[in-house]
Amino acid sequence: MDVEEEDAYTGVPSRSQPCRFDTAVTCLAVEYNVTQLSRGATEEQRKVTSEAQELSEHNVFYQAFLVDDNVVPWLLCLLSSTSATMQDIDVASLLNLSKRPVGQMTIVEVGSVGLIVDVINVVAKAEAQHNIVAILFYLSSNNPDASRSTTNQGRAIAAGTVSALAALLSTDRDDLARDSIALLSRIAKKPSSIMAVLSQSGLVAHFAASL
C-alpha cells in the first residue's frame, strides 16, 4: 500500500450517541475480541487480531469501538511476538487505526511512538516494515489539529524516526525506500524538524538522488 494522505474522518461514532442495533452488535463483538486479546492463548489472539485487521480496514464503527475499548495497548504489546504472521496482522491492524485522529491520539498518548519506531528493523517481513512507515506517516502528518500534528511529529523524531527511516533507504525494496524518503521529506518541511533530517549523515544525497 502506498503511503498517501487521506482526509480526516470527522463522523466517527462514540458511545455517547444513540446505539442502533447494528452498532450495538459491533460494540459487543469488539468487547468480546478485546477480552480474548487480554486473556486468550496465542492462537486465539492471532484469530482475534486477524478479525480486527479485516473489519477495521473499512468499518469506521469498528475502528472507533476498538480504540474506545483500549485495544491499541494490546496490539502494541503483540508487536513483540516472535511470529512473523502475528507481526504482519498486528501491524496492519494498528495501521488501520492510525488513519483516524482518535487512533493517532491513543498511540501517542500511551507513549508508544518509540516502540513503533524500534520494531521497524525487528519485524521479519518487509510488508510489516512498509506498514510501520505508513503508521509513522499518519502519526506525524494527517491530523486536522496542527498543534497536535507538530507534537506528534516531535515525539516521533525524539523516538528515533529519522535514523530508522534513513536505515531503510539502503533496502533493496524500491517502494519501501520511496515511502521512507516521502516521510522524511514531509518531516523536513516543518522548521522545527528540518535540522533532525539535515543532520542525519547521507540523507541530503539521498534526497538529491530521488529528484
Secondary structure by P-SEA (a helix, b strand, c coil): ccbbbbccccccccccccccaaaaaaaaaaaaaaaaaacccaaaaaaaaaaaaaaacccaaaaaaaaaacaaaaaaaacccccaaaaaaaaaaaaaaaccaaaaaaaaaaccaaaaaaaccccccaaaaaaaaaaaaaaccccccaaaaaaaaaaaaaacaaaaaaaacccccaaaaaaaaaaaaaaacccccaaaaaaccaaaaaaaaac
